[in-house]
């Protein structure tokens, strides 16, 4: 299967996770505002700065060519990981030099999943669930776009809701225990890449067996 090409043969629905372009950043920004509120959405200029440093983790999710969501993952530089864990450097504080560039792919050991959003204008639908199912199936190829999975150690994520936090725990994420209260009052989670890979595969296989939705918007 060609990388990033996701086919749902049973319903003739073609899902893709395609690299985002600079022109997509406005749409991504608005999607985050709608999903998280202006307070928690990453600033538009910050998205542009991250993209300029390393665009490899910016993906647009489509169904039959129509944009339905986005996935943004950024590679954390080793020098900011501890401060990011402890909350002394927050999401909006991550600058260009807080990330590894595309040319430094071999050095990447820690990723931060900034956002996963699937937008369904028709309300709850099986189509976004199928798109997420295929993303789970192609989890490793998506990681390969950003880094060398063999070198990857940790994946971080912030929970946007209680439901998101519960789901991340099911995947194998643990809450990071900071020495002090985080300034953003949000819970940061971390998972070992190997654990996450195993659990995502298990949930993917369960989804195929049961035909049930298993992945909420985080």
MARPAGU-948777 format. One record per residue: residue number from 1; y, z, x of N, C-alpha, C, O in turn; residue in one letter. Coordinates in Angstrom, 2 decimals, padded with zeros to 5 digits. Layout:
(NUM; (Y; Z; X); (Y; Z; X); (Y; Z; X); (Y; Z; X); A) ...
END
This chain:
(1; (-001.20; 000.00; 000.85); (000.00; 000.00; 000.00); (001.25; 000.00; 000.88); (001.36; 000.80; 001.81); X) (2; (002.17; -000.90; 000.59); (003.39; -000.97; 001.38); (004.18; 000.34; 001.25); (004.29; 000.89; 000.15); X) (3; (004.72; 000.82; 002.38); (005.44; 002.09; 002.38); (006.57; 002.07; 001.37); (007.31; 001.09; 001.27); X) (4; (006.69; 003.16; 000.62); (007.73; 003.38; -000.38); (007.57; 002.51; -001.62); (008.46; 002.50; -002.47); X) (5; (006.45; 001.77; -001.73); (006.22; 000.98; -002.93); (005.18; 001.71; -003.76); (004.04; 001.89; -003.33); X) (6; (005.57; 002.13; -004.95); (004.72; 002.99; -005.77); (004.40; 002.26; -007.06); (005.30; 001.97; -007.85); X) (7; (003.12; 001.95; -007.28); (002.75; 001.17; -008.46); (001.89; 002.00; -009.40); (000.94; 002.66; -008.98); X) (8; (002.25; 001.96; -010.70); (001.46; 002.62; -011.72); (000.76; 001.52; -012.51); (001.28; 001.05; -013.52); X) (9; (-000.42; 001.10; -012.05); (-001.08; -000.06; -012.62); (-001.44; 000.14; -014.09); (-001.42; -000.81; -014.87); X) (10; (-001.77; 001.39; -014.46); (-002.26; 001.60; -015.80); (-001.21; 001.31; -016.86); (-001.57; 001.02; -018.01); X) (11; (000.07; 001.37; -016.53); (001.11; 001.12; -017.53); (002.07; 000.02; -017.09); (003.08; -000.23; -017.75); X) (12; (001.75; -000.65; -015.98); (002.57; -001.73; -015.46); (004.01; -001.29; -015.21); (004.96; -002.06; -015.38); X) (13; (004.16; -000.05; -014.79); (005.46; 000.50; -014.44); (005.55; 000.56; -012.92); (004.67; 001.13; -012.28); X) (14; (006.58; -000.01; -012.37); (006.75; 000.01; -010.92); (007.81; 001.05; -010.56); (008.96; 000.95; -010.98); X) (15; (007.41; 002.03; -009.78); (008.31; 003.08; -009.31); (008.54; 002.90; -007.82); (007.62; 002.57; -007.07); X) (16; (009.77; 003.11; -007.39); (010.08; 002.99; -005.98); (010.97; 004.15; -005.54); (011.78; 004.67; -006.30); X) (17; (010.80; 004.52; -004.27); (011.74; 005.42; -003.59); (012.34; 004.59; -002.48); (011.75; 004.46; -001.41); X) (18; (013.51; 004.03; -002.73); (014.11; 003.09; -001.79); (015.24; 003.77; -001.02); (015.88; 004.68; -001.54); X) (19; (015.49; 003.34; 000.21); (016.59; 003.93; 000.98); (017.92; 003.76; 000.25); (018.23; 002.68; -000.26); X) (20; (018.69; 004.84; 000.19); (020.01; 004.78; -000.44); (020.98; 004.03; 000.46); (020.84; 004.04; 001.68); X) (21; (021.96; 003.40; -000.15); (023.03; 002.72; 000.59); (024.30; 003.55; 000.48); (024.38; 004.44; -000.37); X) (22; (025.30; 003.28; 001.31); (026.58; 004.00; 001.17); (027.19; 003.87; -000.22); (027.87; 004.78; -000.69); X) (23; (026.93; 002.75; -000.88); (027.47; 002.54; -002.22); (026.82; 003.45; -003.26); (027.37; 003.66; -004.34); X) (24; (025.65; 004.00; -002.94); (024.95; 004.90; -003.86); (025.50; 006.32; -003.84); (025.18; 007.11; -004.73); X) (25; (026.31; 006.67; -002.84); (026.72; 008.06; -002.68); (027.55; 008.58; -003.85); (027.41; 009.74; -004.23); X) (26; (028.40; 007.74; -004.42); (029.17; 008.17; -005.59); (028.25; 008.53; -006.75); (028.47; 009.52; -007.45); X) (27; (027.22; 007.71; -006.95); (026.28; 007.95; -008.04); (025.47; 009.22; -007.78); (025.25; 010.01; -008.70); X) (28; (025.05; 009.43; -006.54); (024.33; 010.65; -006.17); (025.20; 011.87; -006.41); (024.74; 012.87; -006.96); X) (29; (026.45; 011.79; -006.00); (027.38; 012.91; -006.18); (027.55; 013.26; -007.66); (027.52; 014.43; -008.02); X) (30; (027.72; 012.25; -008.51); (027.88; 012.52; -009.93); (026.61; 013.09; -010.53); (026.66; 013.94; -011.42); X) (31; (025.47; 012.61; -010.05); (024.19; 013.13; -010.54); (024.06; 014.61; -010.22); (023.58; 015.39; -011.05); X) (32; (024.48; 015.00; -009.02); (024.40; 016.41; -008.63); (025.35; 017.28; -009.45); (025.00; 018.39; -009.83); X) (33; (026.55; 016.79; -009.71); (027.49; 017.54; -010.54); (026.90; 017.77; -011.93); (026.96; 018.88; -012.46); X) (34; (026.33; 016.72; -012.51); (025.75; 016.83; -013.85); (024.58; 017.79; -013.88); (024.38; 018.50; -014.87); X) (35; (023.80; 017.82; -012.79); (022.59; 018.65; -012.77); (022.87; 020.08; -012.34); (022.28; 021.01; -012.88); X) (36; (023.77; 020.26; -011.37); (023.95; 021.58; -010.75); (025.30; 022.24; -011.04); (025.46; 023.43; -010.80); X) (37; (026.26; 021.49; -011.55); (027.65; 021.91; -011.76); (028.46; 021.63; -010.50); (027.92; 021.50; -009.41); X) (38; (029.77; 021.54; -010.68); (030.66; 021.25; -009.56); (030.59; 022.34; -008.49); (030.82; 022.07; -007.31); X) (39; (030.29; 023.57; -008.90); (030.24; 024.68; -007.95); (029.11; 024.51; -006.94); (029.29; 024.82; -005.76); X) (40; (027.96; 024.03; -007.39); (026.79; 023.97; -006.51); (026.49; 022.57; -005.98); (025.66; 022.42; -005.09); X) (41; (027.14; 021.55; -006.52); (026.93; 020.20; -005.99); (027.54; 020.10; -004.59); (028.60; 020.66; -004.33); X) (42; (026.87; 019.39; -003.71); (027.41; 019.16; -002.37); (028.63; 018.26; -002.47); (028.63; 017.29; -003.23); X) (43; (029.67; 018.58; -001.73); (030.91; 017.81; -001.77); (030.65; 016.35; -001.40); (029.79; 016.05; -000.57); X) (44; (031.40; 015.48; -002.03); (031.23; 014.04; -001.78); (031.44; 013.70; -000.30); (030.69; 012.90; 000.25); X) (45; (032.42; 014.29; 000.33); (032.67; 014.02; 001.74); (031.54; 014.54; 002.63); (031.25; 013.97; 003.67); X) (46; (030.92; 015.65; 002.19); (029.79; 016.18; 002.95); (028.59; 015.24; 002.87); (027.92; 015.00; 003.87); X) (47; (028.32; 014.72; 001.68); (027.24; 013.75; 001.54); (027.47; 012.54; 002.45); (026.55; 012.06; 003.11); X) (48; (028.72; 012.07; 002.48); (029.04; 010.93; 003.33); (028.86; 011.25; 004.81); (028.40; 010.42; 005.58); X) (49; (029.24; 012.46; 005.19); (029.09; 012.88; 006.58); (027.62; 012.96; 006.96); (027.22; 012.48; 008.02); X) (50; (026.80; 013.57; 006.10); (025.37; 013.65; 006.36); (024.76; 012.26; 006.46); (023.97; 011.97; 007.36); X) (51; (025.13; 011.40; 005.53); (024.59; 010.05; 005.51); (024.96; 009.31; 006.79); (024.14; 008.59; 007.36); X) (52; (026.19; 009.47; 007.22); (026.63; 008.81; 008.44); (025.88; 009.28; 009.66); (025.67; 008.52; 010.60); X) (53; (025.46; 010.55; 009.64); (024.70; 011.11; 010.77); (023.25; 010.66; 010.75); (022.69; 010.26; 011.77); X) (54; (022.63; 010.73; 009.56); (021.22; 010.36; 009.43); (020.94; 009.96; 007.98); (020.75; 010.82; 007.13); X) (55; (020.91; 008.66; 007.70); (020.68; 008.19; 006.33); (019.22; 008.17; 005.91); (018.92; 007.87; 004.75); X) (56; (018.30; 008.49; 006.82); (016.88; 008.27; 006.56); (016.32; 009.11; 005.42); (015.34; 008.72; 004.79); X) (57; (016.94; 010.26; 005.14); (016.43; 011.13; 004.08); (017.05; 010.90; 002.72); (016.74; 011.62; 001.77); X) (58; (017.93; 009.90; 002.61); (018.58; 009.61; 001.33); (017.81; 008.51; 000.62); (017.72; 007.38; 001.10); X) (59; (017.24; 008.85; -000.53); (016.45; 007.89; -001.30); (016.94; 007.81; -002.73); (017.37; 008.80; -003.31); X) (60; (016.86; 006.61; -003.29); (017.13; 006.39; -004.70); (015.79; 006.14; -005.38); (014.99; 005.34; -004.90); X) (61; (015.57; 006.81; -006.49); (014.34; 006.64; -007.24); (014.58; 005.67; -008.39); (015.55; 005.81; -009.14); X) (62; (013.70; 004.68; -008.52); (013.86; 003.67; -009.55); (012.58; 003.49; -010.34); (011.49; 003.74; -009.82); X) (63; (012.71; 003.06; -011.58); (011.59; 002.61; -012.39); (011.94; 001.22; -012.90); (012.94; 001.02; -013.59); X) (64; (011.10; 000.26; -012.53); (011.34; -001.14; -012.90); (012.75; -001.59; -012.54); (013.39; -002.31; -013.30); X) (65; (013.22; -001.13; -011.37); (014.50; -001.55; -010.86); (015.69; -000.75; -011.35); (016.80; -000.96; -010.86); X) (66; (015.49; 000.14; -012.31); (016.59; 000.95; -012.85); (016.63; 002.30; -012.14); (015.61; 002.97; -012.00); X) (67; (017.81; 002.69; -011.68); (017.95; 003.98; -011.00); (017.72; 005.13; -011.98); (018.33; 005.18; -013.05); X) (68; (016.85; 006.05; -011.59); (016.57; 007.19; -012.45); (016.79; 008.52; -011.74); (016.72; 009.57; -012.37); X) (69; (017.05; 008.49; -010.43); (017.25; 009.75; -009.74); (017.40; 009.56; -008.25); (017.50; 008.44; -007.75); X) (70; (017.40; 010.66; -007.56); (017.55; 010.59; -006.10); (016.80; 011.73; -005.44); (016.46; 012.74; -006.06); X) (71; (016.54; 011.55; -004.16); (015.91; 012.55; -003.30); (016.70; 012.58; -002.01); (016.84; 011.55; -001.34); X) (72; (017.21; 013.75; -001.65); (017.98; 013.88; -000.41); (017.37; 014.96; 000.45); (017.27; 016.12; 000.04); X) (73; (016.95; 014.58; 001.66); (016.35; 015.49; 002.62); (017.09; 015.31; 003.94); (017.26; 014.19; 004.41); X) (74; (017.53; 016.42; 004.53); (018.26; 016.31; 005.80); (017.51; 017.07; 006.90); (016.91; 018.12; 006.64); X) (75; (017.55; 016.55; 008.13); (016.85; 017.19; 009.26); (017.74; 018.23; 009.93); (018.77; 017.88; 010.51); X) (76; (017.36; 019.48; 009.87); (018.16; 020.56; 010.44); (018.00; 020.61; 011.95); (016.89; 020.59; 012.47); X) (77; (019.12; 020.68; 012.64); (019.10; 020.82; 014.10); (018.61; 022.22; 014.46); (018.89; 023.19; 013.74); X) (78; (017.87; 022.33; 015.56); (017.30; 023.61; 015.97); (018.36; 024.70; 016.11); (018.09; 025.87; 015.87); X) (79; (019.58; 024.31; 016.52); (020.60; 025.32; 016.78); (021.16; 025.98; 015.52); (021.84; 027.00; 015.62); X) (80; (020.88; 025.41; 014.33); (021.42; 026.00; 013.10); (020.35; 026.62; 012.21); (020.68; 027.24; 011.20); X) (81; (019.07; 026.46; 012.57); (018.00; 026.90; 011.67); (018.08; 028.39; 011.39); (018.02; 028.80; 010.23); X) (82; (018.20; 029.22; 012.41); (018.24; 030.67; 012.20); (019.45; 031.08; 011.37); (019.32; 031.90; 010.46); X) (83; (020.60; 030.52; 011.65); (021.81; 030.86; 010.89); (021.69; 030.39; 009.44); (022.17; 031.06; 008.53); X) (84; (021.05; 029.23; 009.24); (020.85; 028.73; 007.88); (019.90; 029.64; 007.11); (020.12; 029.92; 005.93); X) (85; (018.86; 030.11; 007.77); (017.92; 031.04; 007.14); (018.62; 032.32; 006.71); (018.39; 032.82; 005.61); X) (86; (019.48; 032.85; 007.57); (020.13; 034.13; 007.31); (021.35; 034.01; 006.39); (021.89; 035.01; 005.95); X) (87; (021.77; 032.80; 006.12); (022.88; 032.61; 005.19); (024.25; 032.70; 005.82); (025.25; 032.72; 005.12); X) (88; (024.31; 032.77; 007.15); (025.61; 032.77; 007.81); (026.17; 031.35; 007.93); (027.37; 031.16; 008.07); X) (89; (025.27; 030.35; 007.87); (025.67; 028.96; 007.67); (025.08; 028.52; 006.34); (023.87; 028.55; 006.14); X) (90; (025.95; 028.12; 005.43); (025.51; 027.71; 004.10); (025.39; 026.20; 004.02); (025.77; 025.47; 004.94); X) (91; (024.87; 025.75; 002.90); (024.66; 024.32; 002.71); (025.92; 023.50; 002.99); (025.87; 022.50; 003.70); X) (92; (027.05; 023.94; 002.43); (028.30; 023.18; 002.59); (028.89; 023.31; 003.99); (029.84; 022.60; 004.33); X) (93; (028.32; 024.21; 004.81); (028.79; 024.38; 006.19); (028.07; 023.46; 007.18); (028.45; 023.38; 008.34); X) (94; (027.03; 022.78; 006.72); (026.27; 021.92; 007.61); (027.07; 020.68; 007.95); (027.37; 019.85; 007.09); X) (95; (027.43; 020.55; 009.22); (028.24; 019.43; 009.69); (027.34; 018.36; 010.32); (026.12; 018.50; 010.36); X) (96; (027.97; 017.31; 010.81); (027.20; 016.22; 011.42); (026.36; 016.72; 012.59); (025.22; 016.30; 012.77); X) (97; (026.93; 017.63; 013.41); (026.17; 018.12; 014.56); (025.16; 019.19; 014.18); (024.47; 019.73; 015.05); X) (98; (025.05; 019.51; 012.88); (024.01; 020.41; 012.38); (022.72; 019.67; 012.07); (021.70; 020.28; 011.75); X) (99; (022.78; 018.35; 012.15); (021.65; 017.50; 011.82); (021.21; 016.70; 013.05); (022.00; 016.42; 013.94); X) (100; (019.94; 016.34; 013.06); (019.47; 015.38; 014.05); (019.76; 013.97; 013.55); (019.74; 013.72; 012.34); X) (101; (020.02; 013.06; 014.46); (020.26; 011.68; 014.10); (018.93; 010.93; 013.99); (017.87; 011.44; 014.35); X) (102; (019.01; 009.71; 013.48); (017.81; 008.88; 013.38); (017.18; 008.64; 014.75); (015.96; 008.53; 014.87); X) (103; (018.01; 008.55; 015.76); (017.51; 008.30; 017.12); (016.79; 009.51; 017.70); (016.08; 009.39; 018.70); X) (104; (016.97; 010.68; 017.09); (016.34; 011.91; 017.57); (015.14; 012.31; 016.72); (014.79; 013.49; 016.63); X) (105; (014.51; 011.34; 016.11); (013.41; 011.55; 015.18); (012.31; 012.44; 015.75); (011.75; 013.28; 015.04); X) (106; (012.00; 012.26; 017.03); (010.91; 013.02; 017.65); (011.22; 014.51; 017.78); (010.31; 015.31; 017.97); X) (107; (012.50; 014.88; 017.68); (012.89; 016.28; 017.87); (012.88; 017.08; 016.57); (013.01; 018.31; 016.60); X) (108; (012.73; 016.41; 015.46); (012.87; 017.07; 014.16); (011.65; 017.94; 013.84); (010.52; 017.46; 013.82); X) (109; (011.91; 019.22; 013.60); (010.85; 020.16; 013.23); (011.11; 020.85; 011.90); (010.19; 021.43; 011.31); X) (110; (012.34; 020.79; 011.41); (012.71; 021.49; 010.18); (013.51; 020.56; 009.27); (014.50; 019.96; 009.69); X) (111; (013.08; 020.46; 008.03); (013.77; 019.64; 007.03); (014.31; 020.53; 005.92); (013.74; 021.58; 005.61); X) (112; (015.41; 020.11; 005.34); (016.00; 020.81; 004.19); (016.05; 019.84; 003.01); (016.73; 018.81; 003.08); X) (113; (015.33; 020.18; 001.95); (015.36; 019.36; 000.73); (016.61; 019.77; -000.05); (016.62; 020.76; -000.78); X) (114; (017.65; 018.98; 000.11); (018.93; 019.33; -000.54); (018.86; 019.12; -002.04); (019.42; 019.92; -002.79); X) (115; (018.19; 018.07; -002.50); (018.18; 017.81; -003.93); (017.07; 016.84; -004.32); (016.81; 015.87; -003.62); X) (116; (016.43; 017.13; -005.44); (015.55; 016.17; -006.12); (015.98; 016.17; -007.58); (015.89; 017.19; -008.26); X) (117; (016.43; 015.03; -008.06); (016.85; 014.93; -009.46); (016.27; 013.66; -010.05); (016.36; 012.58; -009.46); X) (118; (015.66; 013.79; -011.21); (015.29; 012.62; -012.01); (016.01; 012.75; -013.33); (015.89; 013.76; -014.02); X) (119; (016.74; 011.73; -013.69); (017.58; 011.74; -014.88); (016.93; 010.88; -015.95); (016.70; 009.69; -015.73); X) (120; (016.64; 011.47; -017.10); (016.09; 010.71; -018.22); (017.08; 010.74; -019.37); (017.29; 011.78; -019.99); X) (121; (017.70; 009.60; -019.65); (018.70; 009.54; -020.71); (018.09; 009.70; -022.10); (018.79; 009.96; -023.08); X) (122; (016.78; 009.53; -022.18); (016.10; 009.64; -023.47); (015.47; 011.00; -023.68); (014.63; 011.17; -024.56); X) (123; (015.88; 011.98; -022.86); (015.29; 013.29; -022.96); (014.00; 013.36; -022.18); (013.74; 012.50; -021.34); X) (124; (013.19; 014.37; -022.46); (011.94; 014.55; -021.72); (011.04; 013.34; -021.93); (010.82; 012.92; -023.06); X) (125; (010.54; 012.79; -020.85); (009.77; 011.55; -020.94); (008.62; 011.59; -019.95); (008.66; 012.33; -018.96); X) (126; (007.59; 010.79; -020.22); (006.48; 010.71; -019.28); (006.86; 009.87; -018.07); (006.21; 009.99; -017.03); X) (127; (007.89; 009.04; -018.17); (008.24; 008.18; -017.04); (008.71; 008.97; -015.83); (008.21; 008.73; -014.73); X) (128; (009.66; 009.92; -015.98); (010.01; 010.72; -014.80); (008.83; 011.49; -014.23); (008.72; 011.63; -013.01); X) (129; (007.94; 011.99; -015.09); (006.78; 012.70; -014.61); (005.91; 011.78; -013.76); (005.40; 012.19; -012.72); X) (130; (005.73; 010.54; -014.21); (004.94; 009.60; -013.43); (005.62; 009.28; -012.11); (004.96; 009.13; -011.08); X) (131; (006.95; 009.18; -012.14); (007.67; 008.92; -010.90); (007.46; 010.07; -009.92); (007.22; 009.84; -008.73); X) (132; (007.54; 011.30; -010.40); (007.31; 012.46; -009.54); (005.86; 012.49; -009.05); (005.60; 012.89; -007.92); X) (133; (004.94; 012.08; -009.91); (003.54; 012.05; -009.50); (003.35; 011.11; -008.31); (002.64; 011.44; -007.36); X) (134; (003.98; 009.94; -008.37); (003.86; 008.99; -007.29); (004.58; 009.47; -006.03); (004.15; 009.18; -004.92); X) (135; (005.68; 010.20; -006.20); (006.35; 010.79; -005.05); (005.41; 011.79; -004.37); (005.34; 011.86; -003.14); X) (136; (004.70; 012.55; -005.18); (003.73; 013.49; -004.60); (002.65; 012.73; -003.83); (002.25; 013.14; -002.74); X) (137; (002.20; 011.63; -004.39); (001.17; 010.83; -003.73); (001.66; 010.28; -002.40); (000.89; 010.20; -001.44); X) (138; (002.95; 009.91; -002.33); (003.51; 009.30; -001.12); (004.36; 010.29; -000.33); (005.32; 009.90; 000.34); X) (139; (004.01; 011.56; -000.41); (004.78; 012.60; 000.25); (004.87; 012.36; 001.77); (005.95; 012.42; 002.34); X) (140; (003.74; 012.10; 002.40); (003.73; 011.91; 003.85); (004.50; 010.66; 004.27); (005.29; 010.74; 005.22); X) (141; (004.31; 009.50; 003.63); (005.13; 008.34; 004.00); (006.62; 008.59; 003.90); (007.39; 008.07; 004.71); X) (142; (007.04; 009.38; 002.91); (008.46; 009.71; 002.80); (008.91; 010.56; 003.98); (010.02; 010.39; 004.49); X) (143; (008.05; 011.48; 004.41); (008.38; 012.29; 005.57); (008.47; 011.42; 006.83); (009.31; 011.66; 007.70); X) (144; (007.60; 010.41; 006.92); (007.59; 009.54; 008.09); (008.87; 008.74; 008.23); (009.25; 008.34; 009.33); X) (145; (009.54; 008.50; 007.12); (010.82; 007.80; 007.19); (011.85; 008.63; 007.95); (012.75; 008.08; 008.59); X) (146; (011.73; 009.95; 007.87); (012.73; 010.85; 008.45); (012.31; 011.36; 009.82); (013.13; 011.44; 010.73); X) (147; (011.03; 011.71; 009.97); (010.59; 012.40; 011.18); (009.15; 012.01; 011.51); (008.54; 011.20; 010.82); X) (148; (008.63; 012.61; 012.56); (007.20; 012.50; 012.88); (006.49; 013.69; 012.25); (006.66; 014.82; 012.72); X) (149; (005.71; 013.49; 011.19); (005.07; 014.62; 010.51); (004.27; 015.54; 011.42); (004.18; 016.74; 011.16); X) (150; (003.70; 015.00; 012.49); (002.92; 015.84; 013.41); (003.78; 016.90; 014.07); (003.27; 017.93; 014.50); X) (151; (005.08; 016.64; 014.17); (006.00; 017.60; 014.80); (006.65; 018.54; 013.79); (007.32; 019.50; 014.18); X) (152; (006.47; 018.26; 012.52); (007.18; 019.00; 011.48); (006.57; 020.38; 011.27); (005.35; 020.52; 011.17); X) (153; (007.41; 021.39; 011.21); (006.94; 022.77; 011.03); (007.31; 023.32; 009.65); (006.43; 023.74; 008.90); X) (154; (008.59; 023.33; 009.32); (009.05; 024.00; 008.10); (009.87; 023.07; 007.22); (010.57; 022.18; 007.70); X) (155; (009.77; 023.30; 005.91); (010.61; 022.62; 004.94); (011.31; 023.68; 004.11); (010.67; 024.56; 003.55); X) (156; (012.63; 023.57; 004.04); (013.46; 024.54; 003.31); (013.99; 023.93; 002.02); (014.14; 022.71; 001.91); X) (157; (014.26; 024.80; 001.05); (014.86; 024.35; -000.21); (015.52; 025.53; -000.90); (015.06; 026.66; -000.78); X) (158; (016.60; 025.26; -001.61); (017.26; 026.25; -002.46); (016.83; 026.02; -003.90); (016.70; 024.87; -004.33); X) (159; (016.60; 027.08; -004.63); (016.21; 026.96; -006.03); (017.46; 026.86; -006.90); (018.36; 027.69; -006.80); X) (160; (017.50; 025.84; -007.75); (018.63; 025.67; -008.66); (018.42; 026.43; -009.97); (019.35; 026.58; -010.75); X) (161; (017.20; 026.91; -010.20); (016.89; 027.62; -011.45); (015.68; 028.51; -011.23); (014.96; 028.38; -010.24); X) (162; (015.46; 029.41; -012.18); (014.27; 030.25; -012.12); (013.00; 029.44; -012.22); (012.00; 029.76; -011.59); X) (163; (013.04; 028.39; -013.02); (011.88; 027.52; -013.17); (011.58; 026.81; -011.85); (010.43; 026.67; -011.45); X) (164; (012.64; 026.36; -011.19); (012.46; 025.71; -009.90); (011.88; 026.66; -008.87); (011.02; 026.28; -008.08); X) (165; (012.36; 027.92; -008.87); (011.85; 028.91; -007.93); (010.37; 029.18; -008.17); (009.59; 029.30; -007.22); X) (166; (009.98; 029.28; -009.43); (008.57; 029.54; -009.76); (007.69; 028.38; -009.29); (006.60; 028.60; -008.77); X) (167; (008.18; 027.17; -009.49); (007.40; 026.02; -009.08); (007.25; 025.96; -007.57); (006.18; 025.64; -007.05); X) (168; (008.34; 026.26; -006.85); (008.26; 026.23; -005.39); (007.26; 027.26; -004.88); (006.56; 027.00; -003.90); X) (169; (007.18; 028.40; -005.53); (006.19; 029.40; -005.13); (004.78; 028.88; -005.33); (003.89; 029.16; -004.53); X) (170; (004.58; 028.11; -006.40); (003.26; 027.52; -006.64); (002.90; 026.52; -005.54); (001.73; 026.35; -005.20); X) (171; (003.91; 025.87; -005.01); (003.68; 024.88; -003.96); (003.42; 025.53; -002.60); (002.95; 024.86; -001.67); X) (172; (003.71; 026.81; -002.48); (003.51; 027.49; -001.21); (004.78; 027.89; -000.50); (004.73; 028.32; 000.65); X) (173; (005.92; 027.76; -001.18); (007.18; 028.22; -000.61); (007.27; 029.74; -000.73); (006.83; 030.32; -001.72); X) (174; (007.85; 030.37; 000.29); (008.14; 031.80; 000.27); (009.65; 032.00; 000.39); (010.33; 031.24; 001.07); X) (175; (010.14; 033.02; -000.29); (011.57; 033.30; -000.19); (011.91; 033.83; 001.20); (011.22; 034.70; 001.73); X) (176; (012.96; 033.30; 001.78); (013.42; 033.75; 003.09); (014.12; 035.09; 002.92); (015.05; 035.21; 002.13); X) (177; (013.68; 036.08; 003.65); (014.29; 037.41; 003.57); (015.40; 037.51; 004.63); (015.12; 037.62; 005.82); X) (178; (016.64; 037.48; 004.17); (017.78; 037.55; 005.08); (018.11; 039.00; 005.40); (017.79; 039.92; 004.64); X) (179; (018.74; 039.19; 006.54); (019.17; 040.54; 006.92); (020.34; 041.02; 006.08); (020.62; 042.22; 006.02); X) (180; (021.00; 040.10; 005.44); (022.14; 040.44; 004.59); (022.13; 039.52; 003.38); (021.45; 038.49; 003.39); X) (181; (022.87; 039.89; 002.34); (022.93; 039.04; 001.15); (023.60; 037.72; 001.49); (024.64; 037.69; 002.15); X) (182; (023.01; 036.66; 001.03); (023.59; 035.34; 001.28); (024.92; 035.21; 000.56); (025.08; 035.66; -000.57); X) (183; (025.87; 034.59; 001.23); (027.21; 034.45; 000.65); (027.20; 033.57; -000.60); (028.08; 033.71; -001.45); X) (184; (026.21; 032.67; -000.70); (026.16; 031.80; -001.88); (025.34; 032.40; -003.01); (025.22; 031.80; -004.08); X) (185; (024.77; 033.59; -002.79); (023.97; 034.29; -003.81); (022.84; 033.43; -004.36); (022.45; 033.58; -005.52); X) (186; (022.31; 032.56; -003.54); (021.20; 031.71; -003.96); (019.97; 032.03; -003.10); (020.09; 032.50; -001.97); X) (187; (018.80; 031.77; -003.65); (017.56; 032.07; -002.96); (017.11; 030.86; -002.14); (016.97; 029.76; -002.66); X) (188; (016.91; 031.10; -000.85); (016.41; 030.07; 000.04); (014.91; 030.26; 000.23); (014.43; 031.37; 000.44); X) (189; (014.16; 029.15; 000.15); (012.72; 029.19; 000.29); (012.30; 028.33; 001.47); (012.99; 027.39; 001.85); X) (190; (011.15; 028.68; 002.05); (010.61; 027.92; 003.18); (009.11; 027.79; 003.01); (008.44; 028.72; 002.54); X) (191; (008.57; 026.64; 003.41); (007.13; 026.42; 003.38); (006.70; 025.73; 004.67); (007.44; 024.90; 005.21); X) (192; (005.54; 026.06; 005.14); (004.96; 025.34; 006.26); (004.57; 023.94; 005.78); (004.04; 023.77; 004.68); X) (193; (004.82; 022.96; 006.61); (004.55; 021.59; 006.21); (003.08; 021.39; 005.83); (002.79; 020.75; 004.82); X) (194; (002.17; 021.94; 006.62); (000.75; 021.77; 006.34); (000.35; 022.38; 005.01); (-000.44; 021.78; 004.27); X) (195; (000.88; 023.56; 004.70); (000.59; 024.21; 003.42); (001.13; 023.38; 002.27); (000.46; 023.18; 001.27); X) (196; (002.36; 022.90; 002.43); (003.00; 022.12; 001.38); (002.24; 020.82; 001.13); (002.03; 020.42; -000.01); X) (197; (001.83; 020.17; 002.20); (001.08; 018.92; 002.07); (-000.22; 019.14; 001.29); (-000.56; 018.35; 000.41); X) (198; (-000.94; 020.21; 001.62); (-002.20; 020.51; 000.94); (-001.98; 020.80; -000.54); (-002.71; 020.30; -001.39); X) (199; (-000.96; 021.62; -000.85); (-000.72; 022.01; -002.23); (-000.20; 020.87; -003.08); (-000.54; 020.76; -004.26); X) (200; (000.62; 020.01; -002.49); (001.11; 018.84; -003.24); (-000.05; 017.91; -003.58); (-000.12; 017.39; -004.69); X) (201; (-000.96; 017.71; -002.63); (-002.12; 016.88; -002.90); (-002.98; 017.49; -004.00); (-003.49; 016.77; -004.87); X) (202; (-003.14; 018.80; -003.98); (-003.94; 019.46; -005.01); (-003.31; 019.29; -006.39); (-004.01; 018.98; -007.36); X) (203; (-001.99; 019.47; -006.48); (-001.32; 019.32; -007.76); (-001.34; 017.86; -008.22); (-001.46; 017.59; -009.42); X) (204; (-001.23; 016.95; -007.27); (-001.32; 015.53; -007.62); (-002.67; 015.21; -008.24); (-002.74; 014.55; -009.27); X) (205; (-003.74; 015.68; -007.61); (-005.08; 015.42; -008.13); (-005.28; 016.09; -009.49); (-005.94; 015.53; -010.36); X) (206; (-004.72; 017.28; -009.67); (-004.82; 017.96; -010.96); (-004.08; 017.19; -012.03); (-004.56; 017.07; -013.16); X) (207; (-002.92; 016.66; -011.67); (-002.13; 015.85; -012.60); (-002.94; 014.63; -013.06); (-002.91; 014.28; -014.24); X) (208; (-003.65; 013.99; -012.14); (-004.45; 012.83; -012.50); (-005.60; 013.23; -013.43); (-005.94; 012.49; -014.36); X) (209; (-006.19; 014.40; -013.18); (-007.32; 014.84; -014.00); (-006.88; 015.24; -015.40); (-007.55; 014.91; -016.38); X) (210; (-005.77; 015.95; -015.49); (-005.37; 016.55; -016.76); (-004.30; 015.77; -017.50); (-004.13; 015.93; -018.70); X) (211; (-003.58; 014.90; -016.76); (-002.51; 014.15; -017.40); (-001.37; 015.02; -017.85); (-000.70; 014.71; -018.84); X) (212; (-001.11; 016.13; -017.14); (-000.08; 017.08; -017.53); (001.11; 016.99; -016.58); (000.96; 016.65; -015.41); X) (213; (002.29; 017.30; -017.11); (003.48; 017.38; -016.28); (003.39; 018.60; -015.38); (002.96; 019.66; -015.82); X) (214; (003.79; 018.44; -014.11); (003.70; 019.59; -013.23); (004.91; 019.79; -012.36); (004.94; 020.75; -011.58); X) (215; (005.91; 018.94; -012.43); (007.00; 019.04; -011.46); (008.35; 019.06; -012.17); (008.77; 018.02; -012.68); X) (216; (009.04; 020.19; -012.22); (010.37; 020.24; -012.83); (011.44; 019.77; -011.86); (011.20; 019.67; -010.65); X) (217; (012.62; 019.49; -012.39); (013.77; 019.17; -011.53); (014.17; 020.44; -010.79); (014.30; 021.50; -011.41); X) (218; (014.37; 020.35; -009.48); (014.71; 021.51; -008.65); (016.18; 021.47; -008.31); (016.68; 022.36; -007.61); X) 
END
